[in-house]
């Protein structure tokens, strides 16, 4: 019987998730929804694989509160993103613009795809010529 309880609690721990609760007070619900959506588009500079809402890092919490405060102050999404990009570079934004500094981010996947596609095409032609 003890082993069943152990298995139950072990299984339960796999499903449990901890989430940081923000107690920030917004002016209205529209601002709250906009701030959370905006924080989801910004990458945590510390953990790098999570956005500001998902991350439990201290720096993400601080930046999340900054975003919330800027939304409460009435700043636009573009102004908030611009201030974050000024501090952390385009890396913080999940959708960086195409410019001289980010062309590699956008170009490398396309170039790799074309190289792979060309390799497959070349292999098919080579096999077709060998079989003929």
Helices and strands as residue ranges (DSSP letters): H 2-15, H 29-40, H 58-72, H 77-88, G 90-92, H 103-131
